[in-house]
Amino acid sequence: MKFLKLFGRLEANVIGMIHVQALPGTPLNRATVSEITEKACREAEIYHQAGLDGVIIENMHDIPYTFEVGPEVCSSMTAVCSAVRRLYPSWPLGVQILSAANHSALAVALASGLDFIRAEGFVFSHVADEGLLNACAGGLLRYRRHIGAEHIQIFTDIKKKHSAHALTSDVSIAETAQAAKFFLSDGVIVTGTATGAQADPKELRGFSTQHNEQSQDDIIQLCCEISANKKIKAAVKNIGKGAAAAGSGAFVGGLVGGPAGIAVGGALGGALGSWMTSGLFKPLPEIIMSLPSIQQEKLYSDVMAALGKVDWVDVASLTALVIGNATLQERVLGAIVTYATKELKAEVQYGV
């Protein structure tokens, strides 16, 4: 929800990068802090006029990078970031300080009034061109809490560019993203192997597939939780529909998989048909969990349409979000009941 509140939508946000000139104390520094700040503000103006959704300010030219970032870098970045923020008080702004100076970036963001940071090395170790980088999530989130910066979001690179990932070659990018999510990242960043190289479409599809599967599982569990809280039970009005469901399941299975498919399809149809033909009311969560996957997908789609654009970390946060919002809870409940009555042709009872 924090990402949605900041950018106004979950998809297709365009964020520009302001690569500030080399800062004082670094080998390529030739400009004063005032000159660096002025140039950064001009670039921010170009991005803003172009209609971008936000920018990240980064010390790109402080090569060669080091893990030991001095106070001259932090103070210079604070000056630059504060100047851009004064120009655009409500525009989403973030900061990244190389290399992997994530604690410093949080401090700069807090002092400058920025909205987020981009962090390297959040989960899993890897070898970057500046050396071995270990995971920092635990310490970083505790530091954010310690300085009172929990309103600042942390977007995290996974399988970082300009790095070797042999140490985690058995961990997919989707699994890395899931680990970042579990460790409370506010969003993940997927890049190519180097600056300017596009991300691998195959990796993105794999990540998207796993994300969608997890989202569906969360929604199904949410439906069960709300149905259980409302003590909803369901039964089919027309007993004959149970046999039809079992038969149609076997028919579809046969079309797809031959004799073996008939056995599987019949089992799925029978699972659905068993409660439909019983004539008894059963708890709706029990019915939902026994639905074939294609039926659960339909329920998932209906509930997502009712929720609209929401963002969540896991099933616990999703459930808390919906239970704590009367409007959202009413929408989800309505979608569940409509699905049961129209799709399953069931009679629904409350609180029995």
Phi and psi in degrees as a GROMACS rama.xvg file:
@    title "Ramachandran Plot"
@    xaxis  label "Phi"
@    yaxis  label "Psi"
@TYPE xy
-65.5287  -41.2055  LYS-2
-62.5791  -45.0386  PHE-3
-62.7281  -41.1383  LEU-4
-65.0547  -35.8197  LYS-5
-74.084  -47.2573  LEU-6
-100.457  -14.7928  PHE-7
87.0437  -12.6701  GLY-8
-158.392  162.169  ARG-9
-93.3587  -19.0139  LEU-10
-123.027  154.554  GLU-11
60.7168  34.7929  ALA-12
-83.111  135.413  ASN-13
-108.639  118.416  VAL-14
-117.896  123.594  ILE-15
-88.3469  161.124  GLY-16
-112.375  127.749  MET-17
-101.41  107.372  ILE-18
-91.3316  97.9943  HIS-19
-66.5408  154.872  VAL-20
-63.4014  161.518  GLN-21
-52.9779  132.585  ALA-22
-87.0293  162.89  LEU-23
-53.9927  137.891  PRO-24
92.0483  -9.42731  GLY-25
-100.462  154.406  THR-26
-55.7352  -33.0625  PRO-27
-96.8422  7.45493  LEU-28
-66.39  126.917  ASN-29
-133.128  -13.2583  ARG-30
-109.876  156.465  ALA-31
-78.3546  166.411  THR-32
-62.555  -37.1332  VAL-33
-63.0689  -42.4808  SER-34
-66.5121  -40.8978  GLU-35
-62.6626  -42.9004  ILE-36
-64.9416  -43.3738  THR-37
-61.4539  -43.2237  GLU-38
-66.0353  -40.836  LYS-39
-62.242  -39.4495  ALA-40
-66.9297  -36.8243  CYS-41
-64.7585  -40.7657  ARG-42
-67.0754  -38.2396  GLU-43
-62.1423  -38.6887  ALA-44
-63.7647  -40.0321  GLU-45
-62.3733  -46.5163  ILE-46
-62.1781  -43.2916  TYR-47
-65.3793  -42.8906  HIS-48
-66.0004  -27.7181  GLN-49
-77.9614  -7.71557  ALA-50
86.9267  19.0031  GLY-51
-66.075  157.822  LEU-52
-85.2623  -8.15544  ASP-53
165.805  177.115  GLY-54
-140.351  158.188  VAL-55
-116.822  132.786  ILE-56
-100.785  126.756  ILE-57
-139.792  145.059  GLU-58
-87.9178  57.7488  ASN-59
-54.8825  -35.1942  MET-60
-93.9534  13.0605  HIS-61
-85.2025  46.3708  ASP-62
-84.387  153.036  ILE-63
-71.732  144.406  PRO-64
-73.9535  157.466  TYR-65
-140.791  153.054  THR-66
-80.561  -10.0505  PHE-67
-105.054  84.6774  GLU-68
-84.9778  127.19  VAL-69
-84.8975  169.519  GLY-70
-63.2228  -25.3362  PRO-71
-65.5757  -32.3654  GLU-72
-71.8897  -47.1899  VAL-73
-61.4228  -42.7223  CYS-74
-68.7603  -38.7741  SER-75
-66.4024  -43.1654  SER-76
-64.9508  -34.993  MET-77
-64.1957  -41.5348  THR-78
-62.7044  -45.3338  ALA-79
-64.6854  -49.6018  VAL-80
-63.0168  -40.1566  CYS-81
-64.3219  -37.3304  SER-82
-67.003  -42.3179  ALA-83
-65.9173  -39.9759  VAL-84
-63.0998  -38.3564  ARG-85
-62.6751  -34.26  ARG-86
-69.5711  -36.7599  LEU-87
-134.179  84.0286  TYR-88
-63.0358  -27.8449  PRO-89
-116.539  5.44164  SER-90
-80.7932  134.194  TRP-91
-60.0887  118.85  PRO-92
-127.794  140.282  LEU-93
-134.583  174.297  GLY-94
-143.552  146.177  VAL-95
-133.242  134.202  GLN-96
-118.791  119.812  ILE-97
-90.5555  143.443  LEU-98
-108.967  125.895  SER-99
56.4415  29.3722  ALA-100
-84.9637  62.942  ALA-101
-71.2533  -36.5157  ASN-102
-63.6234  -43.4813  HIS-103
-63.1064  -39.8934  SER-104
-61.8335  -40.5308  ALA-105
-61.5784  -43.4525  LEU-106
-63.9005  -42.2432  ALA-107
-64.714  -43.0283  VAL-108
-62.0306  -40.8548  ALA-109
-65.5319  -45.4032  LEU-110
-67.7989  -30.5101  ALA-111
-95.6987  -7.79149  SER-112
77.3334  31.92  GLY-113
-85.2884  172.092  LEU-114
-102.03  -27.0171  ASP-115
-157.702  165.39  PHE-116
-125.453  158.957  ILE-117
-107.142  122.661  ARG-118
-116.064  137.833  ALA-119
-97.7243  155.28  GLU-120
64.0664  36.0036  GLY-121
-70.0392  -46.347  PHE-122
-132.403  147.385  VAL-123
67.3927  143.02  PHE-124
-82.8604  153.91  SER-125
-157.359  165.767  HIS-126
-104.825  112.412  VAL-127
-95.0139  172.426  ALA-128
-67.9154  -14.777  ASP-129
-98.2562  0.523448  GLU-130
132.175  -170.582  GLY-131
-77.8759  127.47  LEU-132
-117.525  122.824  LEU-133
-101.996  161.794  ASN-134
-62.071  145.004  ALA-135
-128.353  3.61359  CYS-136
-54.0746  -48.0526  ALA-137
-59.37  -50.1696  GLY-138
-68.5805  -37.067  GLY-139
-67.646  -44.6292  LEU-140
-69.8054  -30.9646  LEU-141
-69.9255  -37.5122  ARG-142
-65.3535  -41.4216  TYR-143
-58.62  -42.8043  ARG-144
-65.8395  -40.9357  ARG-145
-62.8249  -38.3019  HIS-146
-94.3805  5.77932  ILE-147
71.5447  39.543  GLY-148
-116.67  30.254  ALA-149
-69.1241  -13.5695  GLU-150
-78.4496  -10.9015  HIS-151
-89.122  121.053  ILE-152
-80.215  152.473  GLN-153
-119.1  109.258  ILE-154
-98.0135  131.404  PHE-155
-120.367  131.05  THR-156
-69.702  139.123  ASP-157
-123.057  143.111  ILE-158
48.8549  58.3577  LYS-159
-51.9163  142.004  LYS-160
-66.3645  165.958  LYS-161
55.4217  37.06  HIS-162
-144.007  157.282  SER-163
-100.192  136.566  ALA-164
-121.841  30.6497  HIS-165
-62.1139  -31.4013  ALA-166
-60.8191  -30.0764  LEU-167
-122.277  35.7916  THR-168
-64.8996  -21.3268  SER-169
-90.5188  6.59241  ASP-170
-114.599  117.867  VAL-171
-73.0679  166.402  SER-172
-65.738  -33.3129  ILE-173
-66.2925  -40.197  ALA-174
-67.4394  -36.3498  GLU-175
-64.8789  -41.9089  THR-176
-62.9371  -39.6537  ALA-177
-64.7927  -37.9612  GLN-178
-64.9288  -41.0049  ALA-179
-63.2067  -40.4671  ALA-180
-62.9938  -44.1613  LYS-181
-62.4903  -33.0413  PHE-182
-89.9441  18.0722  PHE-183
74.4387  28.4175  LEU-184
-62.6678  143.466  SER-185
-84.3912  -8.18313  ASP-186
172.48  150.391  GLY-187
-110.664  152.356  VAL-188
-119.708  124.105  ILE-189
-112.137  126.958  VAL-190
-125.131  177.229  THR-191
-80.0661  -167.574  GLY-192
-76.2631  -17.1606  THR-193
-150.964  165.434  ALA-194
-58.4689  128.269  THR-195
92.7914  -14.4309  GLY-196
-88.8233  132.816  ALA-197
-71.1551  155.704  GLN-198
-67.9993  149.866  ALA-199
-69.8965  117.673  ASP-200
-57.0266  -34.2013  PRO-201
-64.3401  -41.1635  LYS-202
-65.2019  -40.3096  GLU-203
-64.3012  -40.8304  LEU-204
-64.4141  -41.3958  ARG-205
-62.0618  -42.0658  GLY-206
-64.8177  -43.5084  PHE-207
-62.7594  -41.0153  SER-208
-62.1714  -47.5256  THR-209
-64.7768  -38.6471  GLN-210
-61.9545  -43.3954  HIS-211
-65.8474  -39.4047  ASN-212
-63.2809  -42.2981  GLU-213
-65.898  -39.3526  GLN-214
-61.4173  -41.8714  SER-215
-65.1154  -42.3299  GLN-216
-59.5189  -42.6696  ASP-217
-62.1536  -42.2817  ASP-218
-66.4476  -42.0577  ILE-219
-62.2874  -41.9528  ILE-220
-65.5903  -37.0251  GLN-221
-61.5114  -44.8989  LEU-222
-58.3937  -42.4841  CYS-223
-64.7403  -41.431  CYS-224
-63.8302  -46.4487  GLU-225
-67.39  -41.2351  ILE-226
-62.5013  -39.3709  SER-227
-67.7651  -41.3667  ALA-228
-62.0882  -36.9451  ASN-229
-87.5697  -1.33271  LYS-230
53.4083  49.5186  LYS-231
-85.9621  133.796  ILE-232
-123.998  158.827  LYS-233
-142.636  150.574  ALA-234
-151.035  151.362  ALA-235
-83.4323  135.859  VAL-236
-70.0267  -41.98  LYS-237
-101.948  108.087  ASN-238
-62.277  -31.352  ILE-239
-62.0467  -20.6279  GLY-240
-67.9391  -21.887  LYS-241
-65.0019  -45.5073  GLY-242
-63.3392  -38.5076  ALA-243
-62.6933  -41.055  ALA-244
-63.6804  -44.8383  ALA-245
-63.9674  -43.2303  ALA-246
-65.3359  -43.3162  GLY-247
-66.2956  -33.0052  SER-248
-62.9939  -43.4577  GLY-249
-66.3008  -38.256  ALA-250
-63.5318  -47.8896  PHE-251
-63.4289  -42.1328  VAL-252
-59.5981  -40.3583  GLY-253
-64.7323  -38.2024  GLY-254
-63.2487  -38.2525  LEU-255
-81.7692  -44.7207  VAL-256
-125.691  13.9747  GLY-257
69.0478  -151.929  GLY-258
-55.8693  -41.4949  PRO-259
-63.4581  -38.2516  ALA-260
-65.2897  -34.2832  GLY-261
-61.67  -41.3518  ILE-262
-64.5178  -45.3417  ALA-263
-66.8346  -47.6269  VAL-264
-60.9924  -39.9976  GLY-265
-64.1665  -37.1736  GLY-266
-64.7911  -43.04  ALA-267
-64.9826  -46.1585  LEU-268
-63.0615  -37.3388  GLY-269
-66.5502  -36.3263  GLY-270
-61.9348  -40.7168  ALA-271
-73.7171  -38.423  LEU-272
-71.9261  -25.4503  GLY-273
-60.373  -43.0019  SER-274
-81.1755  -26.617  TRP-275
-70.063  -34.869  MET-276
-89.3928  -10.4497  THR-277
-70.6237  -26.2695  SER-278
75.8674  6.74381  GLY-279
-108.076  150.198  LEU-280
-78.9401  132.852  PHE-281
-125.657  152.72  LYS-282
-55.1592  133.394  PRO-283
-60.8421  -37.7106  LEU-284
-57.622  -37.4572  PRO-285
-64.4579  -39.4323  GLU-286
-67.3357  -44.7616  ILE-287
-59.518  -44.3108  ILE-288
-69.3009  -21.2084  MET-289
-92.268  -2.0256  SER-290
-67.1672  143.366  LEU-291
-60.0503  158.038  PRO-292
-59.1566  -36.8771  SER-293
-65.2522  -32.3831  ILE-294
-74.2839  -38.1164  GLN-295
-65.2329  -35.7474  GLN-296
-62.724  -39.0473  GLU-297
-65.576  -42.9622  LYS-298
-62.9949  -42.1702  LEU-299
-57.9939  -46.6075  TYR-300
-62.1219  -41.5727  SER-301
-64.8694  -42.6306  ASP-302
-70.9657  -38.8896  VAL-303
-62.2166  -38.5754  MET-304
-63.7801  -36.9358  ALA-305
-70.9786  -36.4553  ALA-306
-71.2054  -35.5259  LEU-307
76.8972  -151.57  GLY-308
-84.7215  94.8306  LYS-309
-125.122  157.552  VAL-310
-128.92  139.939  ASP-311
-148.291  161.463  TRP-312
-92.033  -47.4043  VAL-313
-151.441  -178.531  ASP-314
-63.9405  -31.5494  VAL-315
-65.586  -44.4828  ALA-316
-69.8963  -35.5521  SER-317
-63.8606  -45.2563  LEU-318
-63.3619  -43.8101  THR-319
-62.4044  -39.8099  ALA-320
-61.2563  -46.7289  LEU-321
-75.4936  -44.9141  VAL-322
-62.118  -33.8491  ILE-323
-83.3227  -1.0867  GLY-324
-125.054  107.638  ASN-325
-58.5596  -38.377  ALA-326
-66.4258  -47.7366  THR-327
-62.454  -40.6049  LEU-328
-63.008  -40.416  GLN-329
-65.127  -39.6432  GLU-330
-64.6077  -46.0807  ARG-331
-65.0154  -44.0805  VAL-332
-60.2472  -41.9791  LEU-333
-61.8427  -40.2025  GLY-334
-65.9487  -39.4935  ALA-335
-65.1482  -47.6984  ILE-336
-66.1135  -41.4209  VAL-337
-61.8947  -41.2062  THR-338
-61.4912  -45.2648  TYR-339
-64.594  -40.6914  ALA-340
-79.3371  -36.4202  THR-341
-93.0937  -44.4427  LYS-342
-80.6627  -42.5834  GLU-343
-94.7108  -6.02456  LEU-344
55.9656  42.5274  LYS-345
-103.617  152.765  ALA-346
-93.1815  134.048  GLU-347
-113.305  136.944  VAL-348
-123.59  145.45  GLN-349
-109.476  144.133  TYR-350
58.796  34.9936  GLY-351
